[in-house]
């Protein structure tokens, strides 16, 4: 849930290798139309992997 009156929305990031949901972050949906992809540390894989936005 975003903050009332703001365009930022909460999104969940999931690891591409193990498919576990590890991180949440905010995203401005007006400026970023496509899904986010960030390199983050996955504690389950114990290494840095690509994390993509999930539904």
One Martini backbone bead per residue (centre of mass of N, CA, C, O) as a GRO file, in nm:
protein
   55
    1UNK     BB    1   0.096   0.037   0.023
    2UNK     BB    2   0.053   0.354  -0.015
    3UNK     BB    3   0.056   0.678   0.013
    4UNK     BB    4  -0.158   0.914   0.055
    5UNK     BB    5  -0.135   1.102  -0.251
    6UNK     BB    6   0.056   0.910  -0.389
    7UNK     BB    7   0.235   0.733  -0.661
    8UNK     BB    8   0.355   0.541  -0.478
    9UNK     BB    9   0.429   0.187  -0.476
   10UNK     BB   10   0.422  -0.124  -0.365
   11UNK     BB   11   0.677  -0.376  -0.412
   12UNK     BB   12   0.778  -0.704  -0.508
   13UNK     BB   13   1.075  -0.902  -0.472
   14UNK     BB   14   1.212  -1.170  -0.671
   15UNK     BB   15   1.392  -1.434  -0.720
   16UNK     BB   16   1.514  -1.594  -1.008
   17UNK     BB   17   1.613  -1.873  -0.886
   18UNK     BB   18   1.407  -1.937  -0.619
   19UNK     BB   19   1.132  -1.745  -0.607
   20UNK     BB   20   1.167  -1.562  -0.366
   21UNK     BB   21   1.038  -1.328  -0.138
   22UNK     BB   22   1.248  -1.057  -0.007
   23UNK     BB   23   1.144  -0.770  -0.119
   24UNK     BB   24   1.058  -0.425  -0.057
   25UNK     BB   25   0.927  -0.143  -0.248
   26UNK     BB   26   0.921   0.155  -0.427
   27UNK     BB   27   0.709   0.298  -0.699
   28UNK     BB   28   0.673   0.497  -0.981
   29UNK     BB   29   0.410   0.449  -1.208
   30UNK     BB   30   0.449   0.699  -1.404
   31UNK     BB   31   0.767   0.650  -1.478
   32UNK     BB   32   0.740   0.323  -1.423
   33UNK     BB   33   0.601   0.082  -1.625
   34UNK     BB   34   0.786  -0.133  -1.585
   35UNK     BB   35   0.956  -0.377  -1.448
   36UNK     BB   36   1.157  -0.439  -1.197
   37UNK     BB   37   1.531  -0.471  -1.178
   38UNK     BB   38   1.750  -0.613  -0.930
   39UNK     BB   39   2.050  -0.638  -0.751
   40UNK     BB   40   2.045  -0.880  -0.490
   41UNK     BB   41   2.047  -1.032  -0.186
   42UNK     BB   42   2.020  -1.384  -0.124
   43UNK     BB   43   1.977  -1.580   0.161
   44UNK     BB   44   1.914  -1.859   0.017
   45UNK     BB   45   2.156  -1.851  -0.204
   46UNK     BB   46   2.409  -1.678  -0.107
   47UNK     BB   47   2.369  -1.436  -0.332
   48UNK     BB   48   2.380  -1.244  -0.606
   49UNK     BB   49   2.072  -1.146  -0.766
   50UNK     BB   50   1.805  -1.127  -0.956
   51UNK     BB   51   1.526  -0.900  -0.905
   52UNK     BB   52   1.178  -0.916  -0.953
   53UNK     BB   53   0.879  -0.806  -1.011
   54UNK     BB   54   0.570  -0.872  -0.865
   55UNK     BB   55   0.221  -0.916  -0.802
   0.00000   0.00000   0.00000
